[in-house]
Amino acid sequence: MSVTDPQDVRRDDGWAPDAPAYAVVVPTIGRECLADCLAALATADGPPPVEVLVVDDRPDPGELPLTAAGTLRERLRVLATYGRGPAAARNAGLREAGAPWVVFLDDDVRVDADWRRRLGADLAAASPETGGVQGRLVVPLPADRRPTDWERGTAGLADASWATADMAYRTEALRAVGGFDERFRRAFREDADLALRVLGAGWDLRRGGRTTRHPVRPADRWVSVRAQRGNADDVLMTRLHG
């Protein structure tokens, strides 16, 4: 098992005509940013996903800005998981995906204009032992002031390993390890847990050449207090992985 640097799978032209088919899974709780996420995916250059699975994880699913998907609208399906958490939402998309690769995007990211083309190169360059290829995350920070603690925390995603804000997995690898552990009810540690199990099963994980922007979500003064709920996931991670 190994984790490889981005330079190992990056191609200068960013184009791979033999790129394998992929599906995109986007879990959401109905935030307005979903429209920007779908619009960026739809207008990116390169081979489109064979399907886009938007998983509505609100306790009471409702309307979603699906028209933003533009040319991908006919390839889009909506699933519902009724508030079971992001791990369960991603598993719902995984179960429905029929492509050999599944790309997970968070609903608050915006892929770059050449993302689909770069993704094709990432997947085409993957060896048979490669179970996942991570995208590069860029977090824009204010240029006219010091970032807040919340902004600095979000910026840490740029260096994080295996973040499912933009993570492509071989469908076979995910199903072999049972997908995401749904005991992780928050968007915290569930991606690291999955990656460790994929690595433990003998697959490689690599970093690709595609780039996705992750804007900092607006937050109130209590956001740091709410973030402490993730301590329960740290306890579970320690129990599972030491």
TAHU-V441762 format. One line per field, one symbol per residue. ss: DSSP state (h for helix, s for strand, l for the rest). phi: phi as a letter, one per 20 degrees, with the letter a starting at -180 (. if undefined). psi: psi as a letter, one per 40 degrees, with the letter a starting at -180 (. if undefined). A space follows every 50 residues. Layout:
BEGIN
ss=???
phi=???
psi=???
END
This chain:
BEGIN
ss=llsslhhhlllllllllllllsssssssllllhhhhhhhhhhhlllllll sssssslllllllllhhhhhhhhhhssssslllllhhhhhhhhhhhllll ssssssllssslllhhhhhhhhhhhllllsssssssssllllllllllhh hhhhhhhhhllllllssssshhhhhhhllllllllllllhhhhhhhhhhh lllsssssssssssllllllllhhhhhhhhhhhhhhhhhhhl
phi=.acdfgffcedfemccfefffbdddcfbdmfffgffffffffefepffff bcdededfgcgbfcffffflfegfedcddcclmeoffffffffffefdef ccdecffddcfffdfffffgfgffefffeeebceeedcdfdfedafffgf ffffffffdfemfegbbdcfggffffenmfeffeedeamfffgfffffff eoeeccdedfccecfffgbefeffffffffgfffffgffecm
psi=iihiidddehideehgefhiiiihhhiiffidedddddddddeiiihiid ihhhhhfidgiaiigddeebeedeehihiheffeiddddddddddeheie ihhhiieeihiideddddddddddehidehdihiihhhhhiheeihiidd dddddeddeihfhedghhihddddddeeaiheeheigheddddddddddd eeiihihaeihhhgihiiiaeedddddededddddddddde.
END
